[in-house]
Amino acid sequence: MSRARKPDWLKMRPPSGERFTDIKQSLRDRDLHTVCEEANCPNMGDCWSGREGPGTATFMLMGDRCSRGCNFCDVETGGMDPLDPDEPAQVASAVSDIGLDYVVLTSVDRDDLSDQGAGHFAETIREIKRQDSDVLVEALIPDFQGERRLVEKVIDAEPDVLAHNVETVERLQWPVRDRRAGYEQSLSVLRQIATESDAYAKTSIMLGIGEYDHEVYQTLGDLRSVGVDIVTLGQYLQPSRSHLDVSEYVHPDAFDTWQRVAEEELDFLYCASGPMVRSSYRAGELFVEALERDGASAATARQQARGD
């Protein structure tokens, strides 16, 4: 079956420039992985270069092979290596060398490990903060099979933003995600982040995989009800013919509408929404802009909601 032609609004500009080259070399020197590269993110050049400030890079911890097999993801499954004990220090060193003031940490799923990698996440966050306490850290974590003690390990490391992606609406969790994932399990992780940490809770949704508008609205409402502060919406793009088919290329106007719904009706701190948006898209810039615009009131609202 031939794949539908991509519309003009999905045309990508290949990454380039001196800063892009410098960052790539710094990562290679330390044998580090980024989800930007492993998942073929279309915004790699934009985020690494940064429109203002030093830009954003998303480090992928614990190797480049995953213990799960989600049907939307381009990361290889199986054959995981032991953890590199030097990785937290290497990541912190790269953050300093590149000059990032906002860093995103994510990982493959490591269901094979006793703590599923939660301790490795926490150690990396602490090492970055130890080297420079002014660096803002966003951690995009797996669901840890819903084990609260493992989520708590990451919370205790005090990231500034703590994210976990619900990925899609409830009806489409399978076949989009691995069967070990689930809608309620992801909501429980996000609820724990929102209620037990000082971090801003964040998640991401893909569109164009067969969801209906009322399901997207319901998902946004569910996310807000458990305390999620930040949401991103982007177009699903099929990495290869063996991955999940694209059901629809959603028009940019629809993404604009969802942004207005999220920010104006449902009162998310901010919503990044567009065909090329991914979870970490311009994460540092948008977060800082949102705090500058409404940060004090947002922080106060979170404290009041927790009864602080």
Buried (B, 14 or more C-beta within 10 A) or exposed (E): EEEEEBEEBBEBEEBEEEBBEBBBEBBEEBEBBBBBBBBBBBBBBBBBBBEEEBBBBBBBBBBBBBBBBBBBBBBBBEEBEEBBEEBBBBBBBBBEBBEBBBBBBBBBBBBEBEBBBBBBBBBBBBBBBEBEEEBBBBBBBBBBBBBEEBBBBBBBBBBBBBBBBBBBBBBBBBBBBBEBBBBEBBBBBBBBBBEBBBBBBBBBBBBBBBBEEEBBBBBBEBBBEBBBBBBBBBBBBBBEEEBBBBBBBBEBEBBEEBBEBBBEEBEBBBBBBBBBBBBBBBBBBBBBBBBEEBBEEBBEBBEEEEEE
